[in-house]
Amino acid sequence: MASFAEATAIKAVDPRTYTAYFHDGWAIGNVPHGGVVTSTVLAAVKLHFETTLSSYNQPHTINLHLEFLRRTSVGPATITVQNVKLGRQTSTVHVILTQSPSQGDNDSATPTTCVVGYLTQSNLFAETGVSLSTRWTLHPPPPPLSSTAKMRRGDDPNWALQKDIPFPKFRKASQHVNIFLPREKQTAEAKVDEWLCFSKPGEKFTQESLGFVADTFPQIVENCFPAAEVRASLSDNAEHTESSSQETLAQQKKQVATFWYPTLLLNLDIKKTLPSDGAEFLFVRIRSKTIKKGRMDIELVILDEDGDLVASSTHVALILGSERNLKRSGQNGESKI
């Protein structure tokens, strides 16, 4: 099984073109995990600034915005980096991730644009300027943590390993992390707190893996709402659809078992660097303000073990049945969500 570093490895083709390979073991169903795709883009831009734009000395992404236009696929991908604005303090690049459609042995098929976005680079070690304490803190505060060592051993009184991740055969990428949740049921609706670490011993979170962390969490719909409430919503939706039928209704009710949450867009605002040798654990709080008609917003914050804000992120995601994920791409290379 590929490690995270292997799953997000980048090779340079020319000064602005890079290749990657999305592994099946890091997918959700048939679609590469959105966080892995995001981390791969971060890795490509990092390499771009280490090589093509090394003279600018801007190794750190401070802001990322990605639009997921079409579903990606397991297999090779190409990332093209276009320099948009190059400056002394910050620089901005445009990225385009493409994949060739699955058309048998036809290698001449026109590549499909799957993901586009913009990233802003800087040097977090060289930043200067006004710094003020905003006294921001998490509210409500998460349960206290005695130590990550006790939590890993199962001895922490407030946090416990999530032993049974739902639908592991479908959510393969989730098997690569250990998720620790509060022992007491989280009472606030549409909110999840978690501590994360890689399940592979010795593997740690880096700046590039923040893209993965920003998209790895227990799903709000399944963890914060009773299944009966979700089924009732599906039933109500089907009954108000002209094309509804008993067969359609039954199929929608089954969707609760394995929803798929494809990301439409993802923003990531990175505040600080992680240790040079990586961070073993990170804390994440996830919230959703509105879940309506199959679409939801997600906002999250990522903190280190010292409680410092590492990054914040916002998403827009759809809520679909898993059969939409498991379908093959459409004709003419169109990978439709």
KEKE-3310 file (N, C-alpha, C; in steps of 0.2 Angstrom, whole numbers, plus 5000, padded with zeros to 4 digits):
npx = (5004:5003:5012:5008:5016:5021:5008:5006:5016:5026:5032:5043:5040:5043:5048:5035:5026:5019:5018:5008:5001:4986:4981:4972:4970:4969:4957:4940:4928:4927:4934:4947:4952:4947:4955:4968:4970:4970:4982:4991:4991:4996:5009:5014:5015:5024:5036:5037:5040:5052:5061:5058:5054:5064:5072:5064:5062:5050:5043:5031:5014:5001:4988:4975:4964:4953:4943:4933:4930:4926:4925:4939:4950:4957:4974:4986:4989:4990:4998:4997:5006:5004:5011:5005:5005:5020:5029:5039:5035:5023:5017:5007:5000:4992:4983:4981:4973:4973:4967:4968:4954:4946:4948:4950:4963:4966:4977:4977:4967:4959:4965:4955:4950:4950:4952:4954:4963:4969:4984:4993:5009:5022:5034:5034:5043:5050:5041:5035:5028:5013:5007:4994:4985:4970:4963:4955:4947:4942:4925:4911:4924:4934:4934:4946:4963:4974:4986:4994:5001:4994:4982:4984:4987:4975:4971:4967:4955:4945:4946:4944:4949:4942:4935:4928:4927:4914:4908:4921:4926:4921:4926:4941:4952:4951:4956:4969:4972:4971:4958:4953:4940:4929:4924:4912:4896:4895:4886:4882:4874:4878:4892:4909:4922:4939:4955:4969:4980:4992:4990:5000:5015:5027:5024:5021:5012:5014:5017:5011:5002:4992:4982:4975:4972:4962:4951:4948:4938:4925:4909:4897:4883:4881:4886:4880:4867:4852:4848:4835:4830:4837:4832:4819:4820:4824:4813:4804:4809:4808:4794:4790:4795:4792:4795:4796:4795:4790:4801:4811:4811:4814:4827:4833:4832:4841:4852:4857:4865:4878:4883:4890:4901:4905:4917:4914:4921:4936:4943:4958:4967:4982:4991:5003:5019:5022:5032:5049:5051:5039:5022:5015:5002:4986:4973:4956:4942:4926:4912:4895:4884:4873:4863:4855:4844:4853:4865:4879:4888:4904:4915:4931:4943:4961:4972:4987:4996:4999:4989:4989:4983:4984:4978:4964:4949:4937:4923:4912:4900:4892:4879:4877:4871:4880:4881:4882:4895:4901:4898:4904:4914:4906:4902:4914:4923:4918:4917:4906:4898)
npy = (4994:5011:5024:5040:5050:5044:5043:5056:5060:5069:5072:5082:5087:5097:5115:5120:5110:5095:5078:5066:5052:5045:5034:5019:5014:5026:5032:5037:5026:5025:5036:5047:5053:5069:5077:5071:5074:5088:5089:5084:5094:5105:5099:5099:5113:5117:5110:5117:5130:5127:5124:5130:5143:5146:5157:5166:5163:5158:5147:5143:5139:5150:5152:5144:5140:5129:5123:5110:5103:5092:5074:5066:5053:5036:5034:5041:5059:5075:5091:5107:5122:5139:5155:5168:5181:5187:5192:5201:5199:5191:5178:5172:5158:5149:5134:5119:5104:5089:5075:5060:5053:5038:5027:5014:5008:5020:5031:5044:5052:5067:5076:5079:5093:5093:5099:5115:5130:5142:5147:5155:5160:5162:5167:5161:5161:5173:5183:5200:5213:5220:5212:5206:5201:5192:5186:5175:5160:5142:5139:5130:5125:5111:5094:5092:5086:5074:5069:5066:5053:5046:5046:5039:5026:5023:5027:5040:5050:5057:5056:5044:5031:5030:5016:5008:5013:5020:5010:5005:4998:5006:5019:5020:5028:5033:5024:5026:5034:5037:5041:5051:5053:5062:5054:5056:5059:5070:5084:5096:5101:5097:5098:5092:5086:5082:5072:5069:5057:5049:5032:5024:5019:5032:5040:5057:5073:5085:5102:5100:5090:5096:5099:5086:5084:5094:5089:5077:5069:5063:5061:5074:5072:5059:5057:5067:5067:5059:5043:5041:5054:5058:5049:5053:5065:5062:5055:5065:5073:5065:5063:5075:5076:5076:5065:5055:5038:5023:5014:5023:5030:5020:5017:5030:5030:5020:5026:5032:5023:5023:5037:5049:5062:5073:5086:5102:5115:5120:5129:5135:5142:5145:5147:5145:5137:5119:5109:5105:5092:5087:5085:5074:5073:5082:5093:5095:5105:5103:5111:5114:5125:5125:5113:5108:5103:5093:5099:5106:5117:5118:5121:5122:5121:5120:5114:5114:5103:5112:5121:5131:5140:5132:5131:5136:5132:5131:5123:5118:5106:5092:5081:5065:5049:5034:5027:5036:5039:5026:5024:5022:5034:5046:5046:5051:5056:5063:5066:5065:5073)
npz = (5000:4996:5003:5011:5006:4995:4988:4985:4977:4966:4949:4939:4922:4913:4915:4919:4920:4928:4934:4942:4951:4955:4968:4970:4983:4990:4988:4988:4985:4968:4966:4968:4984:4989:4997:4995:4982:4983:4992:4983:4973:4981:4983:4970:4967:4977:4972:4960:4965:4971:4961:4946:4950:4960:4964:4970:4983:4990:4998:5004:5004:5007:5004:4996:4983:4976:4962:4959:4945:4938:4942:4947:4943:4947:4943:4931:4932:4926:4930:4927:4929:4930:4929:4937:4945:4950:4964:4976:4990:4990:4978:4965:4958:4944:4943:4934:4933:4924:4916:4906:4897:4901:4889:4884:4874:4868:4867:4862:4866:4870:4884:4899:4909:4926:4938:4944:4949:4961:4969:4982:4986:4998:5010:5025:5036:5034:5035:5040:5050:5057:5072:5081:5096:5094:5103:5100:5102:5103:5103:5108:5120:5116:5123:5136:5133:5140:5136:5120:5119:5129:5124:5112:5117:5122:5135:5138:5147:5140:5126:5112:5101:5085:5081:5072:5057:5047:5033:5027:5015:5005:5008:5007:5008:5021:5029:5031:5042:5059:5069:5082:5093:5104:5120:5126:5119:5105:5107:5101:5086:5070:5071:5073:5083:5082:5084:5074:5067:5056:5052:5049:5056:5061:5050:5047:5048:5035:5028:5015:5017:5024:5015:5014:5027:5029:5023:5029:5039:5051:5044:5044:5042:5045:5057:5066:5065:5067:5059:5056:5054:5043:5033:5033:5028:5015:5010:5010:5001:4989:4988:4984:4971:4954:4946:4955:4962:4969:4968:4966:4978:4988:4984:4987:5001:5004:5002:5013:5019:5012:5009:4997:4997:4987:4984:4979:4979:4987:5000:5007:5020:5026:5041:5049:5049:5050:5061:5055:5054:5054:5060:5072:5077:5074:5078:5074:5071:5064:5056:5050:5043:5035:5028:5015:5002:4997:4997:5005:5017:5023:5036:5044:5057:5060:5072:5081:5093:5103:5103:5094:5080:5065:5052:5042:5034:5021:5013:4999:4997:4989:4992:4989:4983:4984:4972:4962:4963:4960:4947:4930:4921:4910:4892:4879:4888:4898:4915:4925:4939)
capx = (5000:5007:5012:5005:5021:5020:5002:5006:5023:5026:5038:5043:5041:5046:5047:5028:5021:5021:5014:5006:4997:4981:4981:4966:4970:4968:4951:4933:4924:4931:4936:4953:4950:4948:4961:4974:4971:4973:4989:4995:4992:5001:5016:5017:5017:5030:5041:5038:5044:5059:5064:5057:5054:5068:5075:5059:5062:5043:5042:5025:5008:4998:4981:4973:4957:4952:4937:4933:4925:4924:4928:4945:4950:4963:4978:4990:4987:4995:4996:5001:5007:5004:5013:5000:5008:5026:5031:5044:5032:5019:5016:5001:5000:4985:4985:4976:4974:4970:4968:4965:4948:4947:4945:4953:4970:4966:4981:4977:4961:4960:4964:4950:4951:4946:4952:4957:4963:4974:4988:4997:5015:5026:5039:5032:5049:5052:5035:5036:5022:5009:5004:4990:4981:4963:4959:4951:4947:4936:4919:4913:4930:4934:4936:4954:4967:4979:4992:4993:5003:4989:4976:4986:4986:4968:4971:4964:4948:4940:4946:4945:4950:4936:4938:4924:4925:4909:4909:4928:4927:4920:4930:4947:4957:4950:4959:4976:4972:4968:4953:4951:4934:4927:4921:4905:4893:4895:4879:4881:4872:4882:4899:4913:4929:4943:4962:4971:4987:4992:4990:5007:5020:5032:5022:5019:5009:5018:5013:5007:4997:4986:4976:4972:4969:4957:4946:4947:4934:4919:4904:4893:4877:4880:4888:4877:4859:4849:4847:4828:4829:4840:4828:4813:4821:4825:4806:4800:4811:4806:4787:4789:4798:4787:4797:4796:4791:4792:4807:4816:4810:4817:4834:4835:4832:4847:4858:4860:4871:4884:4883:4896:4901:4910:4918:4914:4926:4939:4948:4963:4971:4987:4993:5009:5022:5023:5039:5052:5051:5032:5018:5012:4995:4983:4966:4952:4935:4922:4905:4891:4879:4867:4863:4849:4843:4858:4871:4881:4894:4909:4920:4935:4950:4966:4976:4992:4996:5000:4983:4990:4979:4988:4975:4957:4946:4929:4921:4905:4900:4886:4877:4875:4871:4887:4880:4885:4903:4904:4897:4909:4914:4902:4905:4918:4928:4915:4917:4901:4896)
capy = (5000:5017:5029:5047:5053:5040:5044:5063:5061:5073:5072:5087:5085:5103:5120:5121:5104:5090:5073:5063:5046:5044:5027:5016:5014:5033:5034:5035:5022:5025:5043:5049:5057:5076:5079:5069:5078:5095:5089:5083:5101:5108:5097:5102:5120:5117:5109:5123:5136:5125:5123:5135:5149:5146:5163:5170:5160:5158:5140:5141:5141:5153:5152:5139:5139:5124:5121:5103:5104:5085:5069:5063:5045:5033:5034:5047:5065:5081:5097:5113:5128:5145:5160:5174:5187:5186:5198:5200:5196:5185:5176:5169:5154:5146:5127:5115:5097:5086:5067:5058:5049:5030:5025:5008:5009:5026:5036:5050:5055:5074:5076:5082:5097:5090:5103:5122:5134:5147:5147:5161:5158:5167:5164:5162:5163:5180:5188:5205:5217:5220:5206:5208:5195:5193:5182:5170:5153:5138:5139:5128:5122:5104:5091:5092:5081:5073:5068:5062:5047:5042:5045:5033:5020:5022:5029:5046:5049:5061:5054:5037:5029:5028:5009:5006:5019:5017:5008:5005:4996:5012:5025:5017:5033:5034:5018:5028:5039:5036:5047:5050:5057:5063:5048:5058:5060:5077:5086:5102:5098:5099:5099:5087:5088:5076:5072:5065:5055:5044:5025:5021:5022:5036:5045:5063:5078:5091:5107:5098:5085:5100:5098:5080:5085:5098:5085:5070:5069:5059:5065:5077:5070:5052:5058:5072:5067:5052:5040:5042:5060:5058:5045:5057:5071:5059:5053:5071:5075:5060:5064:5082:5076:5073:5058:5050:5032:5018:5012:5029:5032:5015:5018:5035:5028:5016:5031:5034:5019:5025:5044:5051:5069:5076:5093:5107:5119:5120:5135:5133:5147:5142:5152:5144:5131:5114:5107:5103:5084:5085:5084:5068:5074:5088:5094:5098:5106:5104:5113:5115:5130:5124:5107:5109:5100:5089:5103:5108:5120:5115:5125:5119:5124:5115:5117:5109:5101:5118:5125:5136:5139:5131:5133:5136:5129:5131:5119:5117:5099:5089:5074:5060:5042:5031:5024:5041:5038:5020:5024:5024:5041:5046:5046:5057:5058:5068:5063:5070:5072)
capz = (5000:4995:5009:5009:5002:4988:4985:4982:4974:4960:4945:4934:4915:4911:4920:4922:4920:4933:4934:4948:4950:4960:4969:4972:4990:4993:4985:4990:4980:4962:4965:4972:4989:4987:5001:4992:4976:4986:4994:4977:4970:4985:4982:4963:4967:4981:4968:4956:4968:4973:4955:4941:4954:4966:4965:4973:4990:4993:4998:5008:5002:5012:5002:4991:4981:4971:4960:4957:4940:4936:4946:4945:4942:4949:4937:4930:4931:4924:4934:4924:4933:4926:4934:4936:4947:4954:4968:4981:4996:4988:4971:4964:4952:4942:4942:4930:4934:4919:4916:4900:4899:4900:4882:4881:4872:4864:4871:4859:4868:4873:4891:4902:4914:4931:4944:4943:4956:4962:4975:4984:4990:5002:5015:5032:5040:5032:5036:5045:5050:5063:5075:5087:5099:5094:5109:5097:5105:5101:5108:5115:5120:5116:5129:5137:5131:5144:5132:5114:5121:5133:5119:5107:5121:5124:5142:5139:5149:5136:5119:5111:5094:5081:5079:5066:5052:5042:5026:5025:5008:5000:5010:5008:5010:5028:5033:5032:5047:5066:5071:5089:5095:5111:5122:5127:5112:5104:5108:5096:5080:5064:5073:5075:5085:5081:5084:5069:5066:5051:5055:5047:5061:5059:5045:5050:5044:5033:5025:5009:5019:5026:5011:5016:5034:5028:5020:5032:5046:5051:5040:5048:5041:5048:5064:5070:5064:5067:5052:5054:5052:5036:5029:5033:5023:5008:5009:5009:4994:4984:4987:4980:4965:4949:4944:4961:4962:4975:4967:4968:4986:4991:4982:4990:5008:5005:5001:5020:5021:5010:5005:4994:4998:4982:4985:4973:4980:4994:5001:5013:5023:5030:5046:5051:5047:5055:5062:5049:5054:5053:5066:5073:5079:5073:5080:5069:5072:5058:5057:5044:5044:5031:5024:5011:4996:4994:4996:5012:5018:5028:5038:5049:5059:5061:5077:5083:5100:5107:5102:5089:5073:5059:5045:5042:5027:5019:5007:4997:4995:4988:4996:4984:4984:4982:4966:4958:4963:4957:4940:4926:4917:4904:4886:4877:4893:4903:4921:4928:4946)
cpx = (5004:5006:5009:5010:5021:5014:5002:5012:5022:5033:5037:5044:5044:5045:5040:5024:5024:5016:5013:5002:4993:4980:4974:4965:4969:4962:4945:4929:4929:4935:4941:4950:4952:4954:4968:4975:4973:4980:4994:4996:4997:5008:5019:5019:5023:5036:5042:5042:5051:5063:5064:5057:5058:5070:5070:5059:5055:5041:5035:5019:5004:4990:4980:4966:4957:4945:4937:4928:4922:4927:4934:4945:4957:4967:4982:4986:4992:4993:5001:5000:5008:5006:5008:5003:5014:5029:5036:5041:5028:5019:5010:5002:4993:4987:4979:4978:4970:4971:4965:4959:4950:4944:4949:4961:4971:4970:4981:4971:4963:4960:4958:4952:4947:4946:4956:4958:4969:4978:4992:5003:5018:5031:5037:5037:5051:5047:5037:5029:5019:5006:5000:4986:4974:4959:4954:4952:4941:4931:4913:4920:4930:4936:4944:4957:4973:4986:4991:4996:4998:4983:4978:4985:4979:4967:4968:4957:4943:4940:4947:4945:4943:4938:4934:4922:4919:4911:4916:4930:4926:4925:4937:4952:4957:4954:4967:4977:4969:4964:4951:4945:4932:4923:4913:4902:4893:4888:4877:4879:4877:4889:4903:4920:4933:4951:4964:4978:4987:4993:4996:5012:5025:5030:5019:5016:5014:5014:5009:5002:4991:4980:4972:4968:4962:4951:4945:4944:4928:4913:4899:4886:4876:4882:4884:4869:4857:4847:4840:4827:4831:4835:4821:4814:4822:4817:4803:4802:4809:4798:4786:4793:4793:4788:4798:4792:4793:4799:4813:4816:4815:4825:4837:4836:4839:4853:4861:4865:4877:4883:4890:4896:4906:4911:4918:4919:4929:4944:4952:4967:4976:4991:5000:5012:5022:5030:5042:5052:5044:5028:5014:5004:4992:4976:4962:4945:4931:4915:4902:4886:4872:4868:4856:4849:4849:4865:4873:4887:4898:4914:4924:4941:4954:4971:4981:4992:4996:4994:4983:4986:4984:4985:4967:4955:4939:4928:4914:4905:4893:4885:4874:4875:4878:4887:4883:4892:4905:4902:4903:4909:4909:4905:4909:4922:4925:4914:4912:4899:4889)
cpy = (5006:5021:5035:5050:5050:5042:5051:5065:5065:5073:5078:5085:5091:5109:5122:5116:5098:5084:5069:5056:5045:5036:5025:5016:5020:5036:5033:5032:5022:5031:5045:5054:5064:5079:5077:5073:5085:5094:5088:5090:5105:5106:5099:5109:5121:5116:5114:5129:5134:5124:5129:5142:5150:5152:5168:5168:5161:5151:5138:5143:5144:5153:5148:5140:5135:5123:5114:5102:5097:5080:5067:5056:5043:5032:5040:5053:5070:5087:5102:5119:5134:5151:5166:5181:5185:5192:5196:5197:5190:5184:5172:5165:5151:5139:5124:5108:5093:5078:5065:5053:5042:5028:5019:5010:5015:5031:5043:5054:5062:5074:5081:5086:5095:5095:5109:5125:5139:5146:5153:5158:5164:5163:5166:5163:5170:5185:5193:5209:5217:5214:5208:5201:5197:5190:5177:5163:5149:5139:5135:5125:5114:5101:5091:5086:5080:5073:5064:5054:5043:5041:5039:5026:5018:5023:5036:5046:5052:5059:5047:5036:5027:5021:5007:5012:5016:5016:5009:5003:5002:5018:5022:5022:5034:5029:5020:5032:5035:5042:5046:5055:5057:5057:5050:5061:5068:5080:5092:5099:5101:5101:5093:5089:5081:5077:5067:5063:5050:5037:5022:5024:5026:5041:5051:5068:5084:5096:5105:5094:5089:5100:5092:5081:5089:5095:5078:5071:5065:5064:5067:5074:5063:5053:5062:5072:5060:5049:5041:5049:5061:5055:5049:5062:5068:5057:5059:5074:5071:5062:5071:5082:5073:5066:5053:5044:5028:5016:5017:5030:5026:5016:5024:5034:5024:5020:5032:5030:5021:5032:5045:5059:5073:5084:5097:5112:5119:5126:5133:5139:5145:5148:5151:5138:5125:5112:5104:5095:5082:5085:5078:5068:5081:5088:5097:5099:5107:5106:5114:5120:5128:5117:5107:5107:5097:5093:5106:5112:5117:5120:5122:5123:5119:5118:5111:5107:5107:5122:5130:5135:5138:5133:5133:5134:5130:5127:5120:5110:5097:5083:5070:5053:5039:5028:5029:5041:5032:5019:5025:5031:5040:5046:5052:5060:5062:5064:5067:5068:5073)
cpz = (5000:5001:5006:5004:4995:4984:4982:4979:4967:4956:4940:4927:4912:4916:4923:4922:4924:4932:4941:4946:4956:4961:4972:4979:4994:4990:4989:4985:4974:4961:4970:4978:4988:4991:4998:4986:4978:4988:4988:4973:4974:4984:4975:4963:4972:4976:4963:4958:4971:4967:4950:4945:4960:4968:4969:4981:4993:4993:5001:5004:5007:5010:4996:4989:4975:4969:4957:4951:4938:4941:4943:4945:4945:4942:4937:4930:4929:4927:4930:4928:4929:4931:4932:4939:4952:4957:4973:4988:4995:4980:4971:4957:4950:4941:4938:4930:4928:4919:4909:4901:4897:4894:4880:4880:4868:4868:4868:4861:4871:4880:4894:4908:4920:4937:4942:4949:4956:4969:4976:4988:4993:5006:5022:5037:5039:5033:5041:5045:5057:5065:5081:5089:5098:5099:5106:5101:5102:5106:5105:5115:5119:5122:5130:5135:5136:5141:5125:5115:5124:5128:5114:5111:5123:5131:5143:5141:5144:5128:5118:5103:5091:5078:5073:5062:5047:5035:5023:5018:5003:5002:5012:5010:5018:5032:5034:5038:5054:5068:5078:5091:5102:5114:5124:5120:5111:5103:5103:5089:5075:5066:5075:5077:5084:5082:5078:5069:5060:5055:5054:5052:5058:5053:5049:5045:5042:5030:5019:5012:5023:5022:5012:5023:5033:5025:5023:5039:5045:5048:5045:5048:5045:5055:5069:5069:5064:5060:5051:5052:5045:5031:5028:5028:5016:5006:5006:5002:4988:4983:4984:4974:4960:4947:4949:4960:4968:4974:4969:4975:4989:4990:4986:4998:5009:5005:5008:5022:5018:5005:5002:4994:4993:4983:4978:4973:4987:4994:5007:5014:5028:5034:5048:5048:5053:5056:5056:5049:5054:5060:5066:5074:5077:5075:5075:5071:5065:5060:5050:5047:5041:5027:5021:5004:4993:4993:5003:5012:5023:5030:5044:5051:5061:5066:5078:5090:5105:5107:5098:5083:5068:5052:5046:5035:5027:5013:5005:4994:4993:4992:4991:4986:4981:4975:4960:4957:4959:4950:4936:4923:4911:4897:4884:4883:4898:4909:4925:4935:4947)
residu = (MET:ALA:SER:PHE:ALA:GLU:ALA:THR:ALA:ILE:LYS:ALA:VAL:ASP:PRO:ARG:THR:TYR:THR:ALA:TYR:PHE:HIS:ASP:GLY:TRP:ALA:ILE:GLY:ASN:VAL:PRO:HIS:GLY:GLY:VAL:VAL:THR:SER:THR:VAL:LEU:ALA:ALA:VAL:LYS:LEU:HIS:PHE:GLU:THR:THR:LEU:SER:SER:TYR:ASN:GLN:PRO:HIS:THR:ILE:ASN:LEU:HIS:LEU:GLU:PHE:LEU:ARG:ARG:THR:SER:VAL:GLY:PRO:ALA:THR:ILE:THR:VAL:GLN:ASN:VAL:LYS:LEU:GLY:ARG:GLN:THR:SER:THR:VAL:HIS:VAL:ILE:LEU:THR:GLN:SER:PRO:SER:GLN:GLY:ASP:ASN:ASP:SER:ALA:THR:PRO:THR:THR:CYS:VAL:VAL:GLY:TYR:LEU:THR:GLN:SER:ASN:LEU:PHE:ALA:GLU:THR:GLY:VAL:SER:LEU:SER:THR:ARG:TRP:THR:LEU:HIS:PRO:PRO:PRO:PRO:PRO:LEU:SER:SER:THR:ALA:LYS:MET:ARG:ARG:GLY:ASP:ASP:PRO:ASN:TRP:ALA:LEU:GLN:LYS:ASP:ILE:PRO:PHE:PRO:LYS:PHE:ARG:LYS:ALA:SER:GLN:HIS:VAL:ASN:ILE:PHE:LEU:PRO:ARG:GLU:LYS:GLN:THR:ALA:GLU:ALA:LYS:VAL:ASP:GLU:TRP:LEU:CYS:PHE:SER:LYS:PRO:GLY:GLU:LYS:PHE:THR:GLN:GLU:SER:LEU:GLY:PHE:VAL:ALA:ASP:THR:PHE:PRO:GLN:ILE:VAL:GLU:ASN:CYS:PHE:PRO:ALA:ALA:GLU:VAL:ARG:ALA:SER:LEU:SER:ASP:ASN:ALA:GLU:HIS:THR:GLU:SER:SER:SER:GLN:GLU:THR:LEU:ALA:GLN:GLN:LYS:LYS:GLN:VAL:ALA:THR:PHE:TRP:TYR:PRO:THR:LEU:LEU:LEU:ASN:LEU:ASP:ILE:LYS:LYS:THR:LEU:PRO:SER:ASP:GLY:ALA:GLU:PHE:LEU:PHE:VAL:ARG:ILE:ARG:SER:LYS:THR:ILE:LYS:LYS:GLY:ARG:MET:ASP:ILE:GLU:LEU:VAL:ILE:LEU:ASP:GLU:ASP:GLY:ASP:LEU:VAL:ALA:SER:SER:THR:HIS:VAL:ALA:LEU:ILE:LEU:GLY:SER:GLU:ARG:ASN:LEU:LYS:ARG:SER:GLY:GLN:ASN:GLY:GLU:SER:LYS:ILE)
# end
